[in-house]
């Protein structure tokens, strides 16, 4: 992919030997380089990272992300110093666990395989994310209890977070994580008394295979409060 090659070349010119690693993470990490198109998540790890470095990276980063006229855009790359990268394995245990299982090295060293992600850190972040999700959901519901559109947006956002939480729970239980959210839900239902039908409706809506009526939106939001509280209690006791 020429755009990716150009970005890496520009970054190399800025950091020189201080550039330690560039890798793709997320859903596009398993796609062959020549088939990559857009919406690519990239992490850049450097030996040191100063304010001047960040300033110099502005132009190539904006080129990589694309302008308002571009139909195929990319997210903002993440930049980290090498020491920060390794020291963040505790607070980003969920994200790092995903990266360990799903990444593609584009340049430099593999700084991923040597990561030490502790189960205790993973469980703690999982609980924190679950509590934050429940609190956000309650607040949003209070503010927009009369708006089915806002409720559906809230459910969509919650579903993305729940997918990440489910993967973390499976890892804590030493169960292999699947690429399919539906497969992971099936595995969760084998170890936790989850309302499978409720979660399947969330996934269906997220994938745009179905839509909720006004009454359905309110019913699902009511059920979500109960189900999220139930999941939080389960995670709290892991």
Rosetta constraint file for C-alpha pairs under 8 A:
AtomPair CA 1 CA 5 HARMONIC 6.30 0.50
AtomPair CA 1 CA 33 HARMONIC 6.27 0.50
AtomPair CA 1 CA 34 HARMONIC 5.51 0.50
AtomPair CA 1 CA 35 HARMONIC 7.63 0.50
AtomPair CA 1 CA 36 HARMONIC 6.64 0.50
AtomPair CA 1 CA 37 HARMONIC 7.58 0.50
AtomPair CA 2 CA 6 HARMONIC 6.09 0.50
AtomPair CA 3 CA 7 HARMONIC 6.25 0.50
AtomPair CA 3 CA 64 HARMONIC 6.79 0.50
AtomPair CA 4 CA 8 HARMONIC 6.28 0.50
AtomPair CA 4 CA 64 HARMONIC 7.44 0.50
AtomPair CA 5 CA 9 HARMONIC 6.10 0.50
AtomPair CA 6 CA 10 HARMONIC 6.12 0.50
AtomPair CA 7 CA 11 HARMONIC 6.23 0.50
AtomPair CA 7 CA 60 HARMONIC 6.14 0.50
AtomPair CA 7 CA 61 HARMONIC 7.37 0.50
AtomPair CA 7 CA 63 HARMONIC 7.92 0.50
AtomPair CA 7 CA 64 HARMONIC 6.25 0.50
AtomPair CA 8 CA 12 HARMONIC 6.06 0.50
AtomPair CA 8 CA 22 HARMONIC 7.65 0.50
AtomPair CA 8 CA 107 HARMONIC 7.72 0.50
AtomPair CA 9 CA 13 HARMONIC 6.29 0.50
AtomPair CA 10 CA 14 HARMONIC 6.56 0.50
AtomPair CA 10 CA 60 HARMONIC 6.31 0.50
AtomPair CA 11 CA 15 HARMONIC 6.28 0.50
AtomPair CA 11 CA 19 HARMONIC 7.85 0.50
AtomPair CA 11 CA 57 HARMONIC 6.96 0.50
AtomPair CA 11 CA 60 HARMONIC 7.39 0.50
AtomPair CA 12 CA 16 HARMONIC 5.14 0.50
AtomPair CA 12 CA 17 HARMONIC 7.84 0.50
AtomPair CA 12 CA 19 HARMONIC 6.43 0.50
AtomPair CA 14 CA 53 HARMONIC 7.30 0.50
AtomPair CA 14 CA 56 HARMONIC 7.05 0.50
AtomPair CA 14 CA 57 HARMONIC 7.40 0.50
AtomPair CA 15 CA 19 HARMONIC 5.32 0.50
AtomPair CA 15 CA 46 HARMONIC 7.54 0.50
AtomPair CA 15 CA 53 HARMONIC 7.67 0.50
AtomPair CA 18 CA 46 HARMONIC 5.57 0.50
AtomPair CA 18 CA 47 HARMONIC 4.89 0.50
AtomPair CA 18 CA 48 HARMONIC 6.75 0.50
AtomPair CA 19 CA 44 HARMONIC 7.88 0.50
AtomPair CA 19 CA 45 HARMONIC 6.56 0.50
AtomPair CA 19 CA 46 HARMONIC 4.56 0.50
AtomPair CA 19 CA 47 HARMONIC 6.30 0.50
AtomPair CA 19 CA 108 HARMONIC 7.49 0.50
AtomPair CA 20 CA 44 HARMONIC 7.89 0.50
AtomPair CA 20 CA 45 HARMONIC 5.53 0.50
AtomPair CA 20 CA 46 HARMONIC 4.97 0.50
AtomPair CA 20 CA 47 HARMONIC 6.17 0.50
AtomPair CA 20 CA 82 HARMONIC 7.55 0.50
AtomPair CA 20 CA 107 HARMONIC 7.95 0.50
AtomPair CA 20 CA 108 HARMONIC 5.52 0.50
AtomPair CA 20 CA 109 HARMONIC 6.03 0.50
AtomPair CA 21 CA 44 HARMONIC 5.99 0.50
AtomPair CA 21 CA 45 HARMONIC 5.09 0.50
AtomPair CA 21 CA 46 HARMONIC 6.85 0.50
AtomPair CA 21 CA 105 HARMONIC 7.45 0.50
AtomPair CA 21 CA 106 HARMONIC 7.61 0.50
AtomPair CA 21 CA 107 HARMONIC 5.47 0.50
AtomPair CA 21 CA 108 HARMONIC 4.41 0.50
AtomPair CA 21 CA 109 HARMONIC 5.24 0.50
AtomPair CA 21 CA 110 HARMONIC 6.85 0.50
AtomPair CA 21 CA 111 HARMONIC 7.15 0.50
AtomPair CA 22 CA 42 HARMONIC 7.05 0.50
AtomPair CA 22 CA 43 HARMONIC 5.75 0.50
AtomPair CA 22 CA 44 HARMONIC 4.65 0.50
AtomPair CA 22 CA 45 HARMONIC 6.33 0.50
AtomPair CA 22 CA 105 HARMONIC 6.23 0.50
AtomPair CA 22 CA 106 HARMONIC 5.42 0.50
AtomPair CA 22 CA 107 HARMONIC 4.99 0.50
AtomPair CA 22 CA 108 HARMONIC 6.54 0.50
AtomPair CA 23 CA 42 HARMONIC 5.73 0.50
AtomPair CA 23 CA 43 HARMONIC 5.48 0.50
AtomPair CA 23 CA 44 HARMONIC 6.82 0.50
AtomPair CA 23 CA 103 HARMONIC 6.69 0.50
AtomPair CA 23 CA 104 HARMONIC 5.43 0.50
AtomPair CA 23 CA 105 HARMONIC 4.28 0.50
AtomPair CA 23 CA 106 HARMONIC 4.99 0.50
AtomPair CA 23 CA 107 HARMONIC 6.80 0.50
AtomPair CA 24 CA 28 HARMONIC 7.26 0.50
AtomPair CA 24 CA 29 HARMONIC 5.43 0.50
AtomPair CA 24 CA 40 HARMONIC 7.02 0.50
AtomPair CA 24 CA 41 HARMONIC 5.67 0.50
AtomPair CA 24 CA 42 HARMONIC 4.60 0.50
AtomPair CA 24 CA 43 HARMONIC 6.40 0.50
AtomPair CA 24 CA 103 HARMONIC 5.51 0.50
AtomPair CA 24 CA 104 HARMONIC 5.07 0.50
AtomPair CA 24 CA 105 HARMONIC 6.45 0.50
AtomPair CA 24 CA 106 HARMONIC 7.03 0.50
AtomPair CA 25 CA 29 HARMONIC 5.13 0.50
AtomPair CA 25 CA 40 HARMONIC 7.88 0.50
AtomPair CA 25 CA 41 HARMONIC 5.63 0.50
AtomPair CA 25 CA 42 HARMONIC 6.23 0.50
AtomPair CA 25 CA 43 HARMONIC 7.37 0.50
AtomPair CA 25 CA 99 HARMONIC 5.81 0.50
AtomPair CA 25 CA 102 HARMONIC 6.06 0.50
AtomPair CA 25 CA 103 HARMONIC 4.52 0.50
AtomPair CA 25 CA 104 HARMONIC 6.61 0.50
AtomPair CA 26 CA 40 HARMONIC 7.83 0.50
AtomPair CA 26 CA 41 HARMONIC 6.26 0.50
AtomPair CA 26 CA 98 HARMONIC 7.63 0.50
AtomPair CA 26 CA 99 HARMONIC 7.02 0.50
AtomPair CA 26 CA 102 HARMONIC 6.41 0.50
AtomPair CA 26 CA 103 HARMONIC 6.95 0.50
AtomPair CA 27 CA 102 HARMONIC 7.81 0.50
AtomPair CA 28 CA 36 HARMONIC 7.33 0.50
AtomPair CA 28 CA 39 HARMONIC 7.93 0.50
AtomPair CA 28 CA 40 HARMONIC 6.09 0.50
AtomPair CA 28 CA 41 HARMONIC 7.49 0.50
AtomPair CA 29 CA 102 HARMONIC 6.02 0.50
AtomPair CA 29 CA 103 HARMONIC 4.94 0.50
AtomPair CA 29 CA 104 HARMONIC 5.33 0.50
AtomPair CA 30 CA 102 HARMONIC 7.04 0.50
AtomPair CA 30 CA 103 HARMONIC 7.16 0.50
AtomPair CA 30 CA 104 HARMONIC 7.17 0.50
AtomPair CA 31 CA 35 HARMONIC 6.56 0.50
AtomPair CA 31 CA 36 HARMONIC 6.42 0.50
AtomPair CA 32 CA 36 HARMONIC 6.53 0.50
AtomPair CA 36 CA 40 HARMONIC 7.89 0.50
AtomPair CA 37 CA 72 HARMONIC 7.42 0.50
AtomPair CA 38 CA 72 HARMONIC 5.38 0.50
AtomPair CA 38 CA 73 HARMONIC 5.64 0.50
AtomPair CA 38 CA 74 HARMONIC 5.57 0.50
AtomPair CA 39 CA 72 HARMONIC 7.24 0.50
AtomPair CA 39 CA 73 HARMONIC 5.86 0.50
AtomPair CA 39 CA 74 HARMONIC 4.31 0.50
AtomPair CA 39 CA 75 HARMONIC 6.13 0.50
AtomPair CA 40 CA 74 HARMONIC 5.49 0.50
AtomPair CA 40 CA 75 HARMONIC 6.59 0.50
AtomPair CA 41 CA 74 HARMONIC 7.19 0.50
AtomPair CA 41 CA 75 HARMONIC 6.13 0.50
AtomPair CA 41 CA 76 HARMONIC 7.64 0.50
AtomPair CA 41 CA 77 HARMONIC 6.43 0.50
AtomPair CA 42 CA 76 HARMONIC 7.91 0.50
AtomPair CA 42 CA 77 HARMONIC 4.97 0.50
AtomPair CA 42 CA 78 HARMONIC 6.39 0.50
AtomPair CA 43 CA 77 HARMONIC 5.75 0.50
AtomPair CA 43 CA 78 HARMONIC 4.77 0.50
AtomPair CA 43 CA 79 HARMONIC 6.04 0.50
AtomPair CA 43 CA 80 HARMONIC 7.80 0.50
AtomPair CA 44 CA 77 HARMONIC 7.15 0.50
AtomPair CA 44 CA 78 HARMONIC 6.06 0.50
AtomPair CA 44 CA 79 HARMONIC 4.78 0.50
AtomPair CA 44 CA 80 HARMONIC 6.34 0.50
AtomPair CA 45 CA 79 HARMONIC 6.01 0.50
AtomPair CA 45 CA 80 HARMONIC 5.03 0.50
AtomPair CA 45 CA 81 HARMONIC 5.55 0.50
AtomPair CA 45 CA 82 HARMONIC 5.72 0.50
AtomPair CA 45 CA 85 HARMONIC 7.32 0.50
AtomPair CA 46 CA 79 HARMONIC 7.65 0.50
AtomPair CA 46 CA 80 HARMONIC 6.35 0.50
AtomPair CA 46 CA 81 HARMONIC 4.83 0.50
AtomPair CA 46 CA 82 HARMONIC 5.57 0.50
AtomPair CA 47 CA 81 HARMONIC 5.57 0.50
AtomPair CA 47 CA 82 HARMONIC 5.21 0.50
AtomPair CA 47 CA 83 HARMONIC 7.69 0.50
AtomPair CA 48 CA 81 HARMONIC 5.17 0.50
AtomPair CA 48 CA 82 HARMONIC 6.97 0.50
AtomPair CA 49 CA 53 HARMONIC 6.12 0.50
AtomPair CA 49 CA 54 HARMONIC 7.36 0.50
AtomPair CA 49 CA 80 HARMONIC 7.03 0.50
AtomPair CA 49 CA 81 HARMONIC 5.48 0.50
AtomPair CA 50 CA 54 HARMONIC 6.46 0.50
AtomPair CA 51 CA 55 HARMONIC 6.29 0.50
AtomPair CA 52 CA 56 HARMONIC 6.27 0.50
AtomPair CA 53 CA 57 HARMONIC 6.26 0.50
AtomPair CA 54 CA 58 HARMONIC 6.54 0.50
AtomPair CA 57 CA 61 HARMONIC 5.96 0.50
AtomPair CA 58 CA 62 HARMONIC 6.16 0.50
AtomPair CA 59 CA 63 HARMONIC 6.29 0.50
AtomPair CA 60 CA 64 HARMONIC 6.11 0.50
AtomPair CA 61 CA 65 HARMONIC 6.15 0.50
AtomPair CA 61 CA 76 HARMONIC 7.19 0.50
AtomPair CA 61 CA 77 HARMONIC 7.29 0.50
AtomPair CA 62 CA 66 HARMONIC 6.08 0.50
AtomPair CA 62 CA 67 HARMONIC 7.40 0.50
AtomPair CA 63 CA 67 HARMONIC 7.39 0.50
AtomPair CA 64 CA 73 HARMONIC 7.82 0.50
AtomPair CA 64 CA 74 HARMONIC 6.66 0.50
AtomPair CA 65 CA 73 HARMONIC 5.37 0.50
AtomPair CA 65 CA 74 HARMONIC 4.49 0.50
AtomPair CA 65 CA 75 HARMONIC 6.00 0.50
AtomPair CA 65 CA 76 HARMONIC 6.34 0.50
AtomPair CA 66 CA 70 HARMONIC 5.73 0.50
AtomPair CA 66 CA 72 HARMONIC 7.40 0.50
AtomPair CA 66 CA 73 HARMONIC 5.24 0.50
AtomPair CA 66 CA 74 HARMONIC 6.85 0.50
AtomPair CA 67 CA 73 HARMONIC 7.73 0.50
AtomPair CA 80 CA 84 HARMONIC 6.27 0.50
AtomPair CA 80 CA 85 HARMONIC 5.97 0.50
AtomPair CA 81 CA 85 HARMONIC 6.11 0.50
AtomPair CA 82 CA 86 HARMONIC 6.57 0.50
AtomPair CA 83 CA 87 HARMONIC 6.10 0.50
AtomPair CA 84 CA 88 HARMONIC 5.98 0.50
AtomPair CA 85 CA 89 HARMONIC 7.26 0.50
AtomPair CA 86 CA 115 HARMONIC 6.79 0.50
AtomPair CA 88 CA 92 HARMONIC 5.91 0.50
AtomPair CA 88 CA 93 HARMONIC 7.91 0.50
AtomPair CA 89 CA 93 HARMONIC 5.31 0.50
AtomPair CA 89 CA 96 HARMONIC 6.49 0.50
AtomPair CA 89 CA 115 HARMONIC 7.13 0.50
AtomPair CA 89 CA 116 HARMONIC 6.90 0.50
AtomPair CA 89 CA 117 HARMONIC 5.91 0.50
AtomPair CA 90 CA 117 HARMONIC 6.71 0.50
AtomPair CA 90 CA 118 HARMONIC 7.25 0.50
AtomPair CA 90 CA 121 HARMONIC 5.31 0.50
AtomPair CA 90 CA 122 HARMONIC 7.42 0.50
AtomPair CA 91 CA 121 HARMONIC 7.05 0.50
AtomPair CA 91 CA 125 HARMONIC 6.85 0.50
AtomPair CA 92 CA 96 HARMONIC 5.89 0.50
AtomPair CA 92 CA 125 HARMONIC 7.51 0.50
AtomPair CA 93 CA 97 HARMONIC 5.96 0.50
AtomPair CA 93 CA 117 HARMONIC 6.09 0.50
AtomPair CA 93 CA 118 HARMONIC 7.63 0.50
AtomPair CA 93 CA 121 HARMONIC 6.11 0.50
AtomPair CA 93 CA 122 HARMONIC 4.95 0.50
AtomPair CA 93 CA 125 HARMONIC 6.85 0.50
AtomPair CA 94 CA 98 HARMONIC 6.52 0.50
AtomPair CA 94 CA 122 HARMONIC 5.88 0.50
AtomPair CA 94 CA 125 HARMONIC 6.91 0.50
AtomPair CA 94 CA 126 HARMONIC 7.06 0.50
AtomPair CA 94 CA 164 HARMONIC 7.56 0.50
AtomPair CA 94 CA 168 HARMONIC 6.30 0.50
AtomPair CA 95 CA 99 HARMONIC 6.29 0.50
AtomPair CA 96 CA 100 HARMONIC 6.08 0.50
AtomPair CA 96 CA 117 HARMONIC 7.59 0.50
AtomPair CA 97 CA 101 HARMONIC 6.57 0.50
AtomPair CA 97 CA 117 HARMONIC 7.19 0.50
AtomPair CA 97 CA 168 HARMONIC 7.94 0.50
AtomPair CA 98 CA 102 HARMONIC 6.01 0.50
AtomPair CA 99 CA 103 HARMONIC 5.62 0.50
AtomPair CA 99 CA 112 HARMONIC 7.62 0.50
AtomPair CA 100 CA 112 HARMONIC 6.00 0.50
AtomPair CA 100 CA 113 HARMONIC 6.60 0.50
AtomPair CA 105 CA 109 HARMONIC 7.78 0.50
AtomPair CA 105 CA 110 HARMONIC 6.69 0.50
AtomPair CA 111 CA 115 HARMONIC 7.23 0.50
AtomPair CA 117 CA 121 HARMONIC 7.18 0.50
AtomPair CA 117 CA 122 HARMONIC 7.30 0.50
AtomPair CA 118 CA 122 HARMONIC 6.34 0.50
AtomPair CA 119 CA 123 HARMONIC 6.02 0.50
AtomPair CA 119 CA 172 HARMONIC 6.37 0.50
AtomPair CA 120 CA 124 HARMONIC 6.15 0.50
AtomPair CA 121 CA 125 HARMONIC 6.19 0.50
AtomPair CA 122 CA 126 HARMONIC 6.00 0.50
AtomPair CA 122 CA 168 HARMONIC 7.05 0.50
AtomPair CA 122 CA 172 HARMONIC 7.59 0.50
AtomPair CA 123 CA 127 HARMONIC 6.14 0.50
AtomPair CA 123 CA 168 HARMONIC 7.67 0.50
AtomPair CA 123 CA 169 HARMONIC 7.75 0.50
AtomPair CA 123 CA 172 HARMONIC 7.15 0.50
AtomPair CA 123 CA 235 HARMONIC 7.48 0.50
AtomPair CA 123 CA 238 HARMONIC 7.48 0.50
AtomPair CA 124 CA 128 HARMONIC 6.20 0.50
AtomPair CA 125 CA 129 HARMONIC 5.99 0.50
AtomPair CA 126 CA 130 HARMONIC 6.13 0.50
AtomPair CA 126 CA 165 HARMONIC 6.08 0.50
AtomPair CA 126 CA 168 HARMONIC 6.72 0.50
AtomPair CA 126 CA 169 HARMONIC 7.69 0.50
AtomPair CA 126 CA 235 HARMONIC 7.46 0.50
AtomPair CA 127 CA 131 HARMONIC 6.13 0.50
AtomPair CA 127 CA 232 HARMONIC 6.78 0.50
AtomPair CA 127 CA 235 HARMONIC 6.02 0.50
AtomPair CA 127 CA 236 HARMONIC 6.24 0.50
AtomPair CA 128 CA 132 HARMONIC 6.09 0.50
AtomPair CA 129 CA 133 HARMONIC 6.03 0.50
AtomPair CA 129 CA 161 HARMONIC 7.99 0.50
AtomPair CA 129 CA 165 HARMONIC 7.65 0.50
AtomPair CA 130 CA 134 HARMONIC 6.28 0.50
AtomPair CA 130 CA 162 HARMONIC 7.99 0.50
AtomPair CA 130 CA 165 HARMONIC 7.32 0.50
AtomPair CA 130 CA 228 HARMONIC 7.75 0.50
AtomPair CA 130 CA 231 HARMONIC 7.98 0.50
AtomPair CA 130 CA 232 HARMONIC 5.99 0.50
AtomPair CA 131 CA 135 HARMONIC 6.20 0.50
AtomPair CA 131 CA 232 HARMONIC 6.73 0.50
AtomPair CA 132 CA 136 HARMONIC 6.03 0.50
AtomPair CA 133 CA 137 HARMONIC 6.02 0.50
AtomPair CA 133 CA 158 HARMONIC 6.86 0.50
AtomPair CA 133 CA 161 HARMONIC 7.57 0.50
AtomPair CA 134 CA 138 HARMONIC 6.23 0.50
AtomPair CA 134 CA 225 HARMONIC 7.35 0.50
AtomPair CA 134 CA 228 HARMONIC 6.24 0.50
AtomPair CA 134 CA 229 HARMONIC 7.19 0.50
AtomPair CA 135 CA 139 HARMONIC 6.26 0.50
AtomPair CA 136 CA 140 HARMONIC 6.02 0.50
AtomPair CA 137 CA 141 HARMONIC 6.03 0.50
AtomPair CA 137 CA 154 HARMONIC 6.96 0.50
AtomPair CA 137 CA 158 HARMONIC 7.68 0.50
AtomPair CA 137 CA 225 HARMONIC 7.80 0.50
AtomPair CA 138 CA 142 HARMONIC 6.20 0.50
AtomPair CA 138 CA 225 HARMONIC 7.45 0.50
AtomPair CA 139 CA 143 HARMONIC 6.38 0.50
AtomPair CA 140 CA 144 HARMONIC 6.00 0.50
AtomPair CA 140 CA 145 HARMONIC 7.88 0.50
AtomPair CA 140 CA 151 HARMONIC 7.93 0.50
AtomPair CA 140 CA 154 HARMONIC 7.23 0.50
AtomPair CA 141 CA 145 HARMONIC 5.04 0.50
AtomPair CA 141 CA 151 HARMONIC 6.91 0.50
AtomPair CA 141 CA 221 HARMONIC 7.86 0.50
AtomPair CA 144 CA 150 HARMONIC 6.25 0.50
AtomPair CA 144 CA 151 HARMONIC 6.87 0.50
AtomPair CA 145 CA 151 HARMONIC 7.29 0.50
AtomPair CA 147 CA 151 HARMONIC 6.27 0.50
AtomPair CA 148 CA 152 HARMONIC 6.08 0.50
AtomPair CA 148 CA 214 HARMONIC 5.64 0.50
AtomPair CA 148 CA 217 HARMONIC 5.99 0.50
AtomPair CA 148 CA 218 HARMONIC 7.10 0.50
AtomPair CA 149 CA 153 HARMONIC 6.35 0.50
AtomPair CA 150 CA 154 HARMONIC 6.13 0.50
AtomPair CA 151 CA 155 HARMONIC 6.18 0.50
AtomPair CA 151 CA 217 HARMONIC 6.61 0.50
AtomPair CA 151 CA 218 HARMONIC 7.56 0.50
AtomPair CA 151 CA 221 HARMONIC 7.07 0.50
AtomPair CA 152 CA 156 HARMONIC 6.11 0.50
AtomPair CA 152 CA 212 HARMONIC 7.83 0.50
AtomPair CA 152 CA 217 HARMONIC 6.51 0.50
AtomPair CA 153 CA 157 HARMONIC 6.24 0.50
AtomPair CA 154 CA 158 HARMONIC 6.15 0.50
AtomPair CA 155 CA 159 HARMONIC 6.12 0.50
AtomPair CA 155 CA 202 HARMONIC 7.03 0.50
AtomPair CA 155 CA 221 HARMONIC 7.35 0.50
AtomPair CA 156 CA 160 HARMONIC 6.75 0.50
AtomPair CA 156 CA 202 HARMONIC 7.19 0.50
AtomPair CA 156 CA 205 HARMONIC 7.35 0.50
AtomPair CA 156 CA 206 HARMONIC 5.62 0.50
AtomPair CA 157 CA 161 HARMONIC 6.74 0.50
AtomPair CA 158 CA 162 HARMONIC 6.07 0.50
AtomPair CA 159 CA 163 HARMONIC 6.20 0.50
AtomPair CA 159 CA 202 HARMONIC 6.29 0.50
AtomPair CA 159 CA 203 HARMONIC 6.87 0.50
AtomPair CA 159 CA 206 HARMONIC 7.17 0.50
AtomPair CA 160 CA 164 HARMONIC 6.76 0.50
AtomPair CA 161 CA 165 HARMONIC 6.30 0.50
AtomPair CA 162 CA 166 HARMONIC 5.99 0.50
AtomPair CA 163 CA 167 HARMONIC 6.42 0.50
AtomPair CA 163 CA 181 HARMONIC 6.45 0.50
AtomPair CA 164 CA 168 HARMONIC 6.41 0.50
AtomPair CA 165 CA 169 HARMONIC 6.23 0.50
AtomPair CA 166 CA 170 HARMONIC 6.28 0.50
AtomPair CA 166 CA 184 HARMONIC 6.95 0.50
AtomPair CA 166 CA 185 HARMONIC 7.28 0.50
AtomPair CA 166 CA 188 HARMONIC 6.88 0.50
AtomPair CA 167 CA 171 HARMONIC 6.29 0.50
AtomPair CA 167 CA 177 HARMONIC 6.04 0.50
AtomPair CA 167 CA 184 HARMONIC 6.96 0.50
AtomPair CA 168 CA 172 HARMONIC 6.22 0.50
AtomPair CA 169 CA 173 HARMONIC 6.30 0.50
AtomPair CA 169 CA 188 HARMONIC 7.93 0.50
AtomPair CA 169 CA 235 HARMONIC 7.54 0.50
AtomPair CA 170 CA 174 HARMONIC 6.19 0.50
AtomPair CA 170 CA 175 HARMONIC 4.98 0.50
AtomPair CA 170 CA 176 HARMONIC 6.79 0.50
AtomPair CA 170 CA 177 HARMONIC 6.44 0.50
AtomPair CA 170 CA 184 HARMONIC 7.95 0.50
AtomPair CA 170 CA 187 HARMONIC 7.70 0.50
AtomPair CA 170 CA 188 HARMONIC 7.03 0.50
AtomPair CA 171 CA 175 HARMONIC 5.59 0.50
AtomPair CA 171 CA 176 HARMONIC 6.79 0.50
AtomPair CA 171 CA 177 HARMONIC 6.96 0.50
AtomPair CA 177 CA 184 HARMONIC 6.50 0.50
AtomPair CA 178 CA 183 HARMONIC 6.24 0.50
AtomPair CA 178 CA 184 HARMONIC 5.85 0.50
AtomPair CA 179 CA 183 HARMONIC 7.74 0.50
AtomPair CA 179 CA 184 HARMONIC 7.86 0.50
AtomPair CA 180 CA 184 HARMONIC 6.38 0.50
AtomPair CA 181 CA 185 HARMONIC 6.17 0.50
AtomPair CA 181 CA 203 HARMONIC 7.81 0.50
AtomPair CA 182 CA 186 HARMONIC 6.35 0.50
AtomPair CA 182 CA 200 HARMONIC 7.49 0.50
AtomPair CA 182 CA 203 HARMONIC 7.63 0.50
AtomPair CA 183 CA 187 HARMONIC 6.44 0.50
AtomPair CA 184 CA 188 HARMONIC 6.17 0.50
AtomPair CA 185 CA 189 HARMONIC 6.21 0.50
AtomPair CA 185 CA 196 HARMONIC 7.41 0.50
AtomPair CA 185 CA 199 HARMONIC 7.72 0.50
AtomPair CA 186 CA 190 HARMONIC 6.60 0.50
AtomPair CA 186 CA 196 HARMONIC 7.79 0.50
AtomPair CA 187 CA 191 HARMONIC 6.97 0.50
AtomPair CA 188 CA 192 HARMONIC 5.82 0.50
AtomPair CA 188 CA 194 HARMONIC 7.45 0.50
AtomPair CA 189 CA 193 HARMONIC 5.96 0.50
AtomPair CA 189 CA 194 HARMONIC 5.55 0.50
AtomPair CA 189 CA 195 HARMONIC 7.87 0.50
AtomPair CA 189 CA 196 HARMONIC 6.73 0.50
AtomPair CA 192 CA 234 HARMONIC 7.72 0.50
AtomPair CA 194 CA 227 HARMONIC 7.51 0.50
AtomPair CA 194 CA 231 HARMONIC 7.68 0.50
AtomPair CA 195 CA 199 HARMONIC 6.61 0.50
AtomPair CA 195 CA 227 HARMONIC 7.39 0.50
AtomPair CA 196 CA 200 HARMONIC 6.02 0.50
AtomPair CA 197 CA 201 HARMONIC 6.29 0.50
AtomPair CA 198 CA 202 HARMONIC 6.63 0.50
AtomPair CA 198 CA 220 HARMONIC 7.47 0.50
AtomPair CA 198 CA 223 HARMONIC 7.73 0.50
AtomPair CA 199 CA 203 HARMONIC 6.34 0.50
AtomPair CA 200 CA 204 HARMONIC 6.04 0.50
AtomPair CA 201 CA 205 HARMONIC 6.25 0.50
AtomPair CA 202 CA 206 HARMONIC 6.15 0.50
AtomPair CA 203 CA 207 HARMONIC 6.09 0.50
AtomPair CA 204 CA 208 HARMONIC 6.26 0.50
AtomPair CA 204 CA 209 HARMONIC 5.29 0.50
AtomPair CA 204 CA 210 HARMONIC 5.75 0.50
AtomPair CA 205 CA 209 HARMONIC 5.89 0.50
AtomPair CA 205 CA 210 HARMONIC 5.10 0.50
AtomPair CA 205 CA 211 HARMONIC 5.84 0.50
AtomPair CA 205 CA 212 HARMONIC 7.59 0.50
AtomPair CA 212 CA 216 HARMONIC 5.39 0.50
AtomPair CA 212 CA 217 HARMONIC 5.62 0.50
AtomPair CA 213 CA 217 HARMONIC 6.12 0.50
AtomPair CA 214 CA 218 HARMONIC 6.62 0.50
AtomPair CA 215 CA 219 HARMONIC 6.22 0.50
AtomPair CA 216 CA 220 HARMONIC 5.99 0.50
AtomPair CA 217 CA 221 HARMONIC 6.08 0.50
AtomPair CA 218 CA 222 HARMONIC 6.19 0.50
AtomPair CA 219 CA 223 HARMONIC 6.22 0.50
AtomPair CA 220 CA 224 HARMONIC 5.94 0.50
AtomPair CA 221 CA 225 HARMONIC 6.66 0.50
AtomPair CA 222 CA 226 HARMONIC 7.09 0.50
AtomPair CA 223 CA 227 HARMONIC 6.16 0.50
AtomPair CA 224 CA 228 HARMONIC 5.79 0.50
AtomPair CA 225 CA 229 HARMONIC 6.21 0.50
AtomPair CA 226 CA 230 HARMONIC 6.23 0.50
AtomPair CA 227 CA 231 HARMONIC 6.16 0.50
AtomPair CA 228 CA 232 HARMONIC 6.07 0.50
AtomPair CA 229 CA 233 HARMONIC 6.32 0.50
AtomPair CA 230 CA 234 HARMONIC 6.45 0.50
AtomPair CA 231 CA 235 HARMONIC 6.26 0.50
AtomPair CA 232 CA 236 HARMONIC 6.00 0.50
AtomPair CA 233 CA 237 HARMONIC 6.39 0.50
AtomPair CA 234 CA 238 HARMONIC 6.52 0.50
